[in-house]
Amino acid sequence: MQKKNFGEWYSNILKVAGIVDVRYPVKGIYVWCPFGFKIRRYTYGILRELLDKSGHEETLFPLLIPEEEFMKEAEHIAGFQDEVYWVTRGGLDELEIPLVLRPTSETAIYPIFKLWIRSHADLPLLTYQIANTFRYETKSTRPLIRAREITSFEEAHTAHESYEDAEMQVKKAVEIYKSFFKRLCIPITISKRPDWDKFPGADHTIAVDTLMPDGRTLQIGTVHHLADNFARTFEIRYEDERGERRYVHQTCYGISERCIAAMISIHGDDRGLILPPEVAPIQLVIIPIIKKEGGEEVLKRCRKIEERLGERYRVKLDLSEERPGAKYYHWELKGVPVRIELGPRDIKKDEVVISRRDEQKKISVKMEELDNRIEEEMNKMGKNLLLKAEAGMRERIFECAKIEEMSNHVRKGIIKASWCGDESCGREMEERSGADILGDILGEEEDGICPICGKETKIKVYLAKTY
């Protein structure tokens, strides 16, 4: 597999590594294979941990949304109306009220928030769910990246007393997502989406993007400040300390299985997956090197190592009939972080040979030092993956002052440019450069000139070809 041919590589790796099966007979819908689902489980375990520790409570809302609730928020509906799946029959009967398969869950959740929230004592309310959503994608679908069933949508929904409290929650959500992607060793950019690209019904949207191997960016997380827009639509009000009835201010933020697509794409190589140790279904594989003599002793020692390290790591002892080289190939394809090899010569020296998936070198380690060395190599691998990915992204961020420069770099990576903030200039910049404005770079102000109108500005934006 040649990763330079990214589209082909990506499709192949999902198949041969056992991530998903795309042969389900509905376009844009796929099946998680057992190995891929384990990656999903450990990945979302990190997300659950971060959300739970920050005061969120997990819940689960229905998949079906009544038409009357879905249609309440006009701006929101306008943003999704072309993507909605409708349920109009139950058995042989026409439904009196058509139902929507949730494209996102605001209109399913907020009628219930109205019932849950009565006073300021009920605030802040921090909830999240990990559920499936359905969107009728008309563009080309691609597993984990653009699908008609998003199988693993983490969406948090919060309610607060004031706009300022909600803004504080937006910042906390951004920090949660930064921690999450750091643990997946995925480099990210964070920007404020332009108004024409914000979440329908939101006051503003903060987006998390990463750069894929083919030079396009993938949106892998969003955080939306909803102000009191949805609260007014769904009559979500609370009684403040003075007994006055006020509308809550809300946020919502989400991550889908695109995070796994990014992790696979950014770290993998021509030999297959490279998985951060924290999310690898198998963290260690033990390969016995069986010779004509000493085979029983090798297997005995391997089983002891399996038992010893299995208390701390997810370990696989490969007892298949394949030759060692074939075993190496198989587990490299699966992205197992650390491989342990043990043969008769190693036993005589009271050693094992270890190698990391991200580095093609072997290290001899004394048996008494094995536990500490495995921990050390796991930690090193996580740091190395992140540093390598961050360096790769930095090399493909191009600062451009003119439209011609942007056009030259648009398929190579991310463009950094000045913008006056005017929508007409932004739209023209997108059209002439061939790139989309990702958004204002948060926390960065720098003197510059808008390449369209020539006005002085301090706004810096990212642009890129997007998925």
Helices and strands as residue ranges (DSSP letters): H 6-16, E 20-21, E 31-32, H 34-53, E 57-58, E 64-66, H 67-70, H 74-80, G 81-83, E 85-90, E 93-101, H 106-116, G 120-122, E 125-134, E 149-160, H 163-183, E 189-192, G 195-197, E 204-211, E 217-227, H 229-234, E 237-239, E 245-247, E 249-255, H 258-267, G 277-279, E 284-288, H 295-310, E 315-317, H 324-333, E 338-342, H 344-348, E 351-356, E 362-366, G 367-369, H 370-395, E 397-399, H 403-409, E 414-418, H 423-433, E 436-449, E 456-464
